[in-house]
Amino acid sequence: MPREKGRKLIAQNKKAHHDYHLGQKFEAGMVLTGTEVKSLRNGRASLVDAFATIDDGEVWLRNAHIPEYAFGTWTNHATRRNRKLLLNRREIDKLQREIGSSGRTIVPLSIYFSDGYAKVEIAVGTGKKEWDKRQTIAERDMRRDMERDLAERNRRRR
């Protein structure tokens, strides 16, 4: 069977943009077992409490939930096990430098298949304060109102 082409989104961390100021983004491969891949191909995963850490020069995805494969046997995987992320040494060093300053963490943004390979998009994030979140919501609402007014003005011209 030929390998899939393109990008197929599996899971997305929607609260990441709300809770963090996101910096540079990285695409990383994941070390998975067979039943994890099958479960992902069924479109089942959650990044709600997930985060990434760097331990001994390796990047690990922690707390990501990939449910057990329904047709798996005794070889099924643990749902919230730590999964190794595959990055180049340069990228790992860059991540290490960026999270060296206090208040920064590595946040997973999405899990997807890219040309048949399971990938995770991660970013360096700084936590937002409550007033930052309110300000972001206010800016988004203001931008939405401006676009709505502009669309209405363009409809009236016709």
C-alpha positions in Angstrom: 0.0 0.0 0.0 1.5 3.4 -0.9 2.3 5.8 1.9 0.0 8.7 2.5 0.9 12.1 1.2 0.3 15.5 2.8 -0.6 16.4 6.4 -3.4 14.8 8.5 -4.1 16.5 11.8 -4.8 14.1 14.7 -4.9 16.3 17.9 -4.4 20.0 18.6 -3.7 21.8 21.9 -6.2 24.6 21.5 -5.5 26.2 24.9 -1.8 26.6 24.1 -2.3 29.9 22.3 -4.6 31.1 25.1 -2.2 30.1 28.0 1.2 30.9 26.5 3.1 33.5 24.5 4.6 31.1 21.9 8.0 31.5 20.4 9.9 29.5 17.8 8.1 26.3 16.6 9.8 23.0 15.9 8.6 19.8 14.1 9.7 16.6 15.8 9.2 12.9 15.0 8.0 10.6 17.8 9.2 7.1 18.8 5.9 5.1 19.0 4.9 1.5 19.3 2.7 -0.3 16.8 -0.6 0.0 18.8 0.1 3.7 19.4 0.4 4.3 15.6 -2.9 2.4 15.0 -4.7 4.4 17.7 -3.4 7.7 16.1 -4.5 6.6 12.7 -8.0 6.2 14.2 -7.7 9.9 15.1 -7.5 9.5 18.8 -5.2 11.5 21.0 -5.2 14.4 23.5 -2.6 17.0 24.4 -4.6 18.6 27.2 -2.0 18.3 30.0 1.0 17.5 27.8 4.4 19.1 28.0 8.0 18.3 26.9 11.2 18.2 28.8 14.9 17.8 28.0 16.7 15.1 30.0 20.3 14.1 29.3 20.2 15.7 25.8 17.0 14.0 24.7 13.6 15.6 24.4 10.6 13.7 25.9 6.9 14.3 25.5 5.2 13.7 28.8 1.5 13.3 29.8 0.2 13.1 26.2 -2.8 10.7 26.1 -3.0 8.2 23.3 -5.7 5.7 24.2 -5.2 2.0 24.0 -5.9 0.4 20.6 -9.4 -1.2 20.6 -8.2 -4.4 18.9 -4.9 -4.6 20.7 -3.9 -7.6 22.8 -1.6 -8.0 25.7 1.0 -6.0 23.7 -1.1 -2.8 24.0 0.7 0.4 25.2 0.3 2.5 28.3 -1.9 5.5 27.6 0.2 8.2 29.2 3.8 6.9 28.8 6.7 9.2 28.1 7.5 9.3 24.4 10.9 10.3 22.9 10.9 13.1 20.4 13.3 13.0 17.5 15.1 16.3 16.8 18.5 17.3 15.4 21.3 18.0 17.9 21.2 21.7 16.8 17.5 21.9 17.5 17.9 20.3 20.9 20.7 22.7 21.8 18.6 25.7 20.6 15.6 24.5 22.8 17.9 24.0 25.7 19.2 27.6 25.4 15.7 29.0 25.0 14.2 27.3 28.1 17.2 28.1 30.2 15.7 31.4 31.2 13.0 31.1 33.9 9.3 30.9 33.1 9.8 29.1 29.8 8.5 25.6 28.9 8.2 23.4 25.8 4.5 23.2 24.8 3.2 20.6 22.3 0.8 22.3 19.8 -0.4 19.4 17.6 0.1 15.8 16.6 -0.3 15.0 12.9 0.9 12.6 10.2 3.2 14.2 7.6 3.7 11.9 4.6 2.9 8.9 6.7 5.1 9.7 9.7 3.8 10.7 13.1 5.0 14.2 14.0 4.4 16.6 16.9 4.7 20.4 16.6 6.3 21.9 19.7 7.0 25.5 20.7 8.8 27.4 23.4 6.2 29.2 25.5 6.1 31.7 28.3 3.0 31.6 30.6 0.5 34.4 30.3 -0.9 36.3 33.2 -4.6 36.7 33.6 -4.6 40.3 32.2 -2.6 39.0 29.2 -5.3 36.5 28.4 -8.0 39.2 28.7 -6.0 41.5 26.5 -5.6 38.8 23.8 -9.4 38.1 23.9 -10.1 41.9 23.6 -7.7 42.2 20.6 -9.2 39.2 18.9 -12.8 40.6 19.4 -11.7 44.0 18.1 -10.1 42.4 15.0 -13.2 40.3 14.3 -15.4 43.4 14.6 -13.2 45.4 12.2 -13.3 42.5 9.6 -17.1 42.3 10.0 -17.4 46.1 9.4 -15.1 46.0 6.4 -17.1 43.1 4.9 -20.3 44.9 5.5 -18.9 48.1 3.9 -17.8 46.1 0.8 -21.2 44.5 0.5 -22.9 47.9 0.5 -20.7 49.2 -2.3 -21.8 46.5 -4.7 
